[in-house]
Structures are given as structure tokens and as C-alpha cells.
């Protein structure tokens, strides 16, 4: 039986049976191999340690990261009273596809009422777009979101001129 999602203060909670995909640009990893990631779903930061990265090429990418350049996709769980990264991916193509639809919905919600920088949300949406998981309906929700309405130039980061023209003609704008 699937449990329902419950939103509290625009942060999603869920029971242990459901995983939600999260996203963060890594700002800093401390010398001892740990850091904290911000979350789209949880108000507290999520503890992260390099030991969660078992692939040596991915570890090397993270070890040599430039501030704000590397994005990670992750799930998290509560362990010993603290939220910690459970699974982590550097490439959206490696994420189990079952996690993608709710992730897209959460990103679009952020473009309406969230606090995350819209350019970071667009970065995540671009990665989702790269694996062909954004539908025309998603595009319409992105275009009509509050943050895009306030700053339409953000669209330049996700849509080509041709895609924008198509989407705007479909929306009647």
C-alpha cells in the first residue's frame, strides 16, 4: 500500500516506505569528507559523507569539485535522530525512474512557492530534460510559474528559442 504525501510548510514528509528524490548543488565538503546538503523536502540540512560514494570516478569528481558546480541527486533517511543521505547519484540518468515524476512536481512547486534559487531549479530541470522526462504539460507549468513570470529570462537557461515559441503558442500567450 502506498502512503500519501503530506506537505508541511512546503516541505514534504513521508513514511519509511517512500523515497523522495532530492537535489542540491554541493557548496563545500569539509576536509574530513563530510558536509551538509540543503533539501527540497526537509527543513533541516542533510548530512553527507564521502563513504556514500563507492564509485572511484564519482569520488574523484567530488574531491576535485569547483564550488557550486557539482550537483547531486539523493535520497535520505532519519538515522539516530538525524537526517542522512541514503543514496546518491551524480547523474540524473542513474536515478531510478520511479523517483523522477514526484521530483519534477517538487521542482515546479519550488518555481511557484519555494525558497531555492530558481537557477538551481532550472539546472535540475535541465538535467531531467536531458533524459526526456519533461512533458509539454510540465513545460506549461514551468512557463506559468511565479518565478518565471517575475523573471522570464530564466527560460533562456532551459528552453531553446524554438521550444519557447512552441510552448508560448500552445499556451495562448
Backbone as a ProteinNet text record, in pm:
[ID]
protein_1_A
[PRIMARY]
XXXXXXXXXXXXXXXXXXXXXXXXXXXXXXXXXXXXXXXXXXXXXXXXXXXXXXXXXXXXXXXXXXXXXXXXXXXXXXXXXXXXXXXXXXXXXXXXXXXXXXXXXXXXXXXXXXXXXXXXXXXXXXXXXXXXXXXXXXXXXXXXXXXXXXXXXXXXXXXXXXXXXXXXXXXXX
[TERTIARY]
83.3	0	88.1	64.1	139.5	81.2	168.5	119.7	110.7	30.8	12.1	122.9	153.4	249.8	178.2	247.5	192.6	288.1	236.2	320.2	299.4	408	406.5	499.8	446	528.2	609.3	546.2	609.6	727.3	740.8	843.2	770.7	813.9	745.9	796.8	704.1	741.7	688.2	741.4	693.8	727.3	661.8	696.7	815.6	865.4	987.2	971.1	847.4	827.7	854.3	839.6	854.1	984.3	1050.7	1170.7	1134	1192.7	1175.7	1312.7	1318.1	1442.4	1464.9	1585	1623.6	1739.6	1772.3	1871.9	1942.7	2071.5	2145.9	2273.8	2312.3	2446.3	2537.8	2645.6	2738.2	2818.2	2813	2885.2	3021.2	3028	3153.7	3147.7	3260.6	3278.8	3398.9	3382.4	3490	3602.8	3721.9	3841.3	3822.5	3741.4	3721.6	3621	3576.9	3491	3342.8	3301.1	3158.7	3113.3	2984.2	2923.9	2775.4	2706.1	2562.1	2500.6	2392.5	2322.9	2189.8	2151.9	2018.2	1918.6	1794.8	1692.4	1572.8	1514	1388.6	1271	1286.9	1175.5	1177.8	1292.7	1307.5	1369	1321.7	1370	1513	1552.7	1688.8	1784.9	1911.4	2013.8	2036.5	2085.4	2105	2254.8	2294.4	2434.3	2478.7	2597.8	2652.4	2796.9	2836.4	2975.7	3021.8	3149.3	3206.6	3189.7	3176.1	3161.8	3038	2943.3	2825	2858.4	2974.5	3018.1	3116.4	3073.7	3161.5	3234.3	3180.1	3243.2	3361.5	3481.5	3602.6	3601.3	3546.6	3543.9	3450.8	3339.7	3249	3313.5	3384.8	3454.8	3557.1	3627.9	3727.9	3661.7	3547.3	3473.6	3440.5	3389.8	3354.3	3476.8	3583.3	3704	3764.2	3745.3	3802.1	3697.7	3586.4	3478.4	3516	3453.2	3460.6	3331.6	3341.6	3226.6	3102.1	2993.8	2865.2	2850.3	2951.4	2946.9	2882.9	2911.8	2864.2	2726.8	2633.4	2500.8	2489.1	2418.3	2392.4	2242.3	2201.9	2065	2074.4	1982.6	1994.8	1860.9	1859.7	1750.2	1809.9	1725.8	1775.9	1681.1	1734.3	1657.1	1699.6	1612.2	1646.5	1723.4	1838.8	1920.6	1974.9	1948.3	1991.1	1943.9	1823.5	1764.8	1809.5	1894.9	1943.1	1917.4	1888.1	1866.3	2001.2	2016.7	2143.2	2114.4	2209.4	2198.6	2195.1	2102.1	2090.5	2154.1	2110.4	2164	2196.5	2298.3	2339.5	2377.3	2343.1	2375.8	2429.1	2529.6	2581.9	2517.4	2451.8	2391.1	2244.8	2156	2011.9	1976.1	2053.8	2025.6	2040	2114.2	2134	2025.3	1944.9	1840.6	1728.4	1678.5	1563.9	1447.8	1395.9	1295.2	1167.2	1141	1021	1025.1	1144.7	1159.2	1142.6	1146.9	1150.7	1018.3	901.2	777.5	751.9	764.4	742.6	850.1	970.9	1079.9	1047.7	998.2	959.9	851.9	751.8	644.8	699.7	794.9	852.9	932.8	1005.5	1081	987.1	876.6	780	715	686.7	635.1	733.1	862	964.9	962.8	936.2	930.4	810.1	715	598.6	612.2	642.3	635.4	758.8	866	982.9	1082.6	1185.8	1291.1	1423.6	1429.2	1552.2	1572	1696.5	1731.3	1674	1597.7	1535.8	1636.6	1757.3	1857.1	1902.9	1904.2	1935.5	1823.2	1699.8	1585.5	1591.1	1621.3	1631.9	1745.4	1855.7	1965.7	1916	1841.9	1787.4	1688.4	1601.9	1506	1576.9	1685.8	1763.6	1816.2	1859.5	1909.3	1795.8	1678.5	1561.5	1524.6	1531.9	1502.7	1598.5	1724.3	1824.2	1792.4	1708.2	1668.1	1523.4	1474.3	1341.2	1227.2	1229.4	1123.2	1031.4	1052.7	964.3	861.7	735.7	627.2	588.7	504.5	453	377.4	307.5	235.3	333.1	445.6	547.9	598.5	626.8	675	575.8	447.3	344.7	345.7	360.4	365.9	491.3	601.1	725.2	706.4	655.1	636.3	541.4	438.2	339.5	373.4	486.4	523	552.7	537.3	554.7	694.5	797	933.8	967.6	912	935	856.9	736.7	659	730.2	798	871.6	999.5	1065.9	1193.8	1195.8	1129.3	1118.7	1252.5	1356	1486.5	1542.8	1491.1	1533.4	1506.6	1402.3	1368	1481.3	1566.5	1678.8	1772.4	1770.1	1858.6	1804.6	1677.7	1620.5	1563.3	1511.9	1446.7	1523	1528.1	1579.2	1472.8	1509.1	1411.3	1294.4	1325.2	1220.7	1125.5	1180.1	1095.9	1008.8	1066.7	987.7	873.4	901.3	797.7	685.8	723.2	623.4	539.1	603.3	531.9	440.8	490.7	407.8	289.7	307.9	195.4	93.6	141	48.9	-28.5	31.1	-34.9	-127.6	-117.3	-201.9	-150.2	-23.9	35.3	88.8
-117.8	0	124.5	214.7	339.5	438.6	509.2	610.4	744	832.7	964.7	1057.4	1153.9	1257.8	1362.8	1413.9	1518.9	1636.8	1753.7	1872.3	1954.9	1988.8	2075.4	2191.5	2312.1	2430.1	2412.7	2359.8	2338.5	2241.9	2165.1	2061.8	1928.2	1834.4	1706.5	1614	1544.3	1437	1308.5	1197.2	1070.5	961.1	847.7	738	662.4	566	494.5	414.5	386.1	306.9	387.6	517.1	600.8	677.9	680.5	761.2	880.6	993.6	1109.4	1152.6	1186.5	1232.3	1377.3	1406.4	1540.7	1585	1711.5	1770.1	1881.9	1894.1	2002.6	2025	2149.6	2181.3	2180.3	2107.1	2098.7	2227.5	2290.8	2416	2390.3	2295.1	2268.7	2130.3	2060.4	1936	1958.5	1933.7	1956.5	1855.9	1889.2	1806.7	1661.8	1637.4	1501.1	1421.7	1478.1	1403.6	1413.3	1507.5	1520.3	1661.6	1676.1	1806.2	1795.6	1902.8	1906.9	1957.6	1893.7	1929.9	1994	2096.6	2152	2058.5	2068.1	1976	2051.1	1996.4	2049	2007.7	1898.9	1837.1	1852.1	1875.4	1875.2	2006.8	2055.9	2185.4	2178.1	2061.6	2050.6	2010.7	2050.1	2006.6	1856.7	1794.7	1650.2	1620.9	1537.8	1500.2	1412.1	1439.2	1365.2	1328.3	1205.8	1164.4	1093.3	1113.5	1051.3	900	838.9	692.9	647.5	737.4	703.8	693.2	744.2	737	621.7	512.5	395.7	391.8	456.7	460.3	557.4	509.5	591.4	712.9	700.4	816.2	924.7	884.7	982.7	1048.1	968.8	1026.2	1128.9	1095.5	1187.3	1317.1	1305.6	1424.2	1512.5	1452.1	1530.6	1588.8	1511.6	1560.3	1680	1685.9	1794.3	1898.2	1899.9	1989.3	2135.3	2213.4	2358.4	2399.8	2495	2535.8	2557.7	2492.4	2511.7	2447.8	2375.2	2319	2180.6	2101.1	1963.1	1956.7	1896.1	1872.9	1726.4	1700.2	1561.9	1542.4	1423.1	1378.9	1275.4	1279.7	1189.6	1160	1052.7	1023.3	1025.2	1043.3	1049.8	977.7	944	877.1	932.9	916.5	951.8	834.4	863.7	763	825.9	762.1	814.8	958.5	988	1119.2	1227.7	1195.5	1296.1	1248.6	1343.3	1309.1	1294.7	1179.5	1149.2	1100.8	1127.8	1078.7	927	870.4	725.4	677.4	734.8	700.5	829.9	825.5	946.8	914	1007.3	994.1	1127.1	1124.1	1246.8	1273.2	1173.5	1184.1	1143.5	1229.4	1202.1	1074.4	1038.9	917.9	791	798.9	682.5	669.3	771.9	772.2	677.5	595.1	509.7	596	558.9	640.2	656.5	566.5	577.7	702.7	753.5	872	1004.2	999.6	1121.5	1200.1	1137	1218	1308.5	1255.8	1339.4	1446.8	1415.8	1512.4	1631.4	1603.7	1710.7	1798.5	1734.1	1809.9	1900.5	1849.4	1928.9	2047.9	2025.9	2135.5	2245.8	2205.6	2304.2	2376.8	2306.3	2370.2	2475.6	2443.7	2540.2	2665.3	2647.7	2763.9	2852.5	2800.5	2879.5	2938.2	2855.1	2899.9	2868.6	2824.8	2781.5	2891.7	2853.2	2946.9	2918.5	2808.7	2772.2	2865.7	2903	2987.8	2926.8	3003.5	2945.7	2893.1	2949.6	2899.3	2758.4	2727.8	2590.8	2495.8	2541.5	2458.9	2433.7	2536.9	2521.6	2426.8	2431.7	2337.9	2194.1	2168.8	2033.8	1997.1	2090.9	2063.6	2037.7	2106.1	2079.5	1936.8	1891.5	1754.8	1654.8	1684.8	1599.1	1604.5	1722.2	1738.1	1653.3	1643.2	1568.4	1419.6	1368.9	1227.3	1213.1	1321	1321.4	1286.7	1345.1	1319.2	1438.8	1549.1	1664.6	1661.5	1665.3	1664.1	1807.1	1820.7	1952.8	2014.4	1931.6	1982.1	2038.1	1968.4	2021.1	2156.2	2164.1	2289.8	2402.7	2373.9	2475.9	2521.3	2427.3	2462.6	2544.4	2510.7	2586.9	2729.6	2744	2876.2	2962.5	2901.9	2980.2	2994.6	2943	2951.6	3096	3124.7	3261.4	3316.5	3236.2	3286.5	3313.9	3235.7	3259.8	3384	3402.6	3521.7	3649.2	3642.1	3756.7	3780.9	3671.9	3683.8	3587.3	3621.1	3529.5	3494.2	3573.8	3543.3	3410.8	3362.4	3231.9	3122.4	3141.1	3041.1	3016.3	3117.3	3101.5	2989.2	2955.7	2852.1	2710.4	2699.4	2565.3	2541.7	2644.5	2626.4	2696	2630.4	2696	2795.1	2883.9	2979.5	2906.3	2798	2718.9	2657.6	2602.1	2542.8	2648.3	2764.6	2872	2913.7	2930.2	2970.8	2867.1	2740.3	2632.7	2635.2	2646.6	2643.6	2765.5	2883.2	3002.2	2997.9	2938.5	2928.1	2826.6	2722.4	2623.4	2681	2776.4	2830.6	2947	2996.1	3106.3	3240.5	3247.8	3375.3	3454.2
0	0	0	-91.3	-98.2	1	66.2	158.8	87.1	140	80.7	123.9	38.2	72.1	155.3	251.5	335.1	328.5	296.3	289.3	415.1	480.4	597.2	568.4	567.4	540.2	412.3	307.5	178	183.1	289.6	296.6	302.6	221.5	214.2	323.6	387.2	478.3	417	458.3	405.9	505	490.2	579.3	522.9	596.5	558	428.9	386.5	265.5	138.6	144.6	24.8	27.4	-86.6	-102.5	-188.4	-157.6	-244.1	-292	-418.5	-477.6	-440.4	-401.6	-361.8	-450	-444.5	-533	-459.2	-483.5	-421.8	-500.6	-512.4	-562	-441.5	-451.5	-339.1	-332.2	-217.4	-196.1	-133.9	-41.3	27.1	91.9	81.5	155.4	244.6	371.8	467.4	447.6	497	477.9	521.4	620.2	670.2	586.2	474.2	382.4	410.3	492	517.3	486	476.7	452.6	476.1	449.5	466.4	337	296.9	174.7	210.5	136.6	156.4	88.1	128.8	81	24.9	-79	-131.4	-44	29.6	100.2	251.3	306.6	451.7	497.5	610	657.3	709	760.3	811.4	699	714	619.6	635.7	530.5	528.1	535.3	631.6	649.5	533.6	483.3	370	401.2	366.7	383.9	256.7	222.2	102	100.1	214.7	217.8	139.9	115	34.9	-113.8	-153.6	-293.9	-305.5	-364.4	-376.4	-510.6	-612.3	-744.1	-739.6	-771.9	-759.7	-852.5	-973.2	-1063.7	-1009.5	-947.9	-888	-766.6	-687.2	-570.3	-617.9	-725	-779.2	-826.4	-892.4	-936.1	-817.1	-711	-592.8	-523.5	-516.7	-449	-521.4	-653.1	-732.2	-773	-702.9	-743.3	-729.7	-814.2	-802.1	-734.2	-646.9	-567.4	-653.6	-615.2	-680.1	-815.6	-861.6	-996.1	-996.8	-896.4	-893.6	-827.2	-897.6	-842.8	-806.9	-700	-662.8	-647.8	-678.2	-656.5	-546.1	-451	-338.1	-273.1	-197.2	-106.3	33.4	132.5	269.1	363.8	479.7	584.8	719.3	816	953.8	1013.9	1071.9	1139.4	1266.9	1378.7	1509.3	1529.9	1486.3	1508.4	1412.7	1315.8	1220.2	1078.2	991.4	850.8	782.2	713.5	645.9	504	414.3	277.4	280.5	206.1	195.2	65	-46.1	-178	-249.2	-333.3	-403.7	-548.4	-638	-780	-828.8	-914.8	-975.8	-1110.9	-1165.3	-1298.1	-1288.1	-1332.4	-1326.5	-1402.3	-1503.9	-1582.3	-1497.7	-1386.8	-1299.7	-1193.4	-1176.1	-1074	-1115.9	-1024.1	-1059.7	-1111.9	-1226.3	-1293.4	-1212.6	-1122.7	-1039.3	-949.9	-923.4	-838.3	-914.3	-1046.4	-1127.6	-1128.1	-1146.9	-1156.7	-1035.5	-915.4	-796.7	-783.6	-829	-826.3	-916.8	-1036.3	-1129.4	-1065.6	-1007.3	-942.9	-833.7	-755.8	-647.6	-702.8	-811.4	-872.5	-921.9	-983.6	-1032.5	-914.6	-807.4	-686.3	-635.5	-637.8	-596.3	-683.6	-812.5	-901.9	-871.8	-797.9	-759.6	-620	-523.9	-384.7	-302.7	-366.1	-290.6	-262.1	-188.8	-149.9	-221.1	-295.5	-365.5	-484.8	-508.6	-621.2	-749.6	-827.7	-947.8	-1049.8	-1051.4	-1145.8	-1107	-978.2	-935.4	-973.5	-961.5	-1002.3	-1152.2	-1228.5	-1374.1	-1410.2	-1334.8	-1357.7	-1341.2	-1235.3	-1213.3	-1323.9	-1362	-1469.4	-1601.8	-1627.8	-1749.1	-1749.6	-1634.6	-1627.7	-1649.7	-1595.5	-1620	-1768.1	-1825.8	-1969.1	-2053.5	-2010.3	-2086.5	-2096.9	-2007.4	-2014.4	-2063.5	-2125.1	-2189.2	-2094.1	-1975.9	-1879.1	-1856.3	-1929.3	-1917.5	-2030.2	-1993	-2091.2	-2128.4	-2229.1	-2265.8	-2148.2	-2073.1	-1955.6	-1851.6	-1831.2	-1740.2	-1789.6	-1921.2	-1978.9	-1951.6	-1967.7	-1943.2	-1797.2	-1705.2	-1562.5	-1531	-1595.3	-1574.5	-1623.9	-1744.2	-1805	-1721.6	-1665.9	-1591.4	-1442.8	-1399.2	-1257.6	-1217.4	-1088.5	-1036.7	-1063.2	-1038.5	-1054.8	-1200.4	-1290.2	-1433.3	-1477.6	-1425.6	-1459.4	-1414.1	-1299.8	-1247.8	-1328.2	-1367.7	-1438.8	-1557.2	-1666.9	-1780.7	-1846.3	-1823.5	-1883.7	-1831.2	-1719	-1665.8	-1768.5	-1849	-1950.6	-2048.6	-2068.5	-2160.7	-2116.8	-1990.5	-1935.7	-1959.4	-1998.5	-2016.2	-2156	-2220.3	-2349.4	-2461	-2576	-2695.9	-2743.1	-2832.9	-2887.1	-2952.7	-3022.6	-3088.6	-2986.1	-2877.7	-2774	-2706	-2679.9	-2617.6	-2709.5	-2836.8	-2931	-2934.9	-2936.8	-2938.8	-2812.4	-2696.8	-2570.8	-2553.9	-2594.7	-2581.5	-2678.5	-2797.6	-2889.7	-2837.3	-2769.5	-2709.9	-2591.7	-2519.2	-2401	-2435.3	-2557.2	-2598.2	-2552.7	-2502.4	-2458.4	-2574.3
[MASK]
+++++++++++++++++++++++++++++++++++++++++++++++++++++++++++++++++++++++++++++++++++++++++++++++++++++++++++++++++++++++++++++++++++++++++++++++++++++++++++++++++++++++++++++

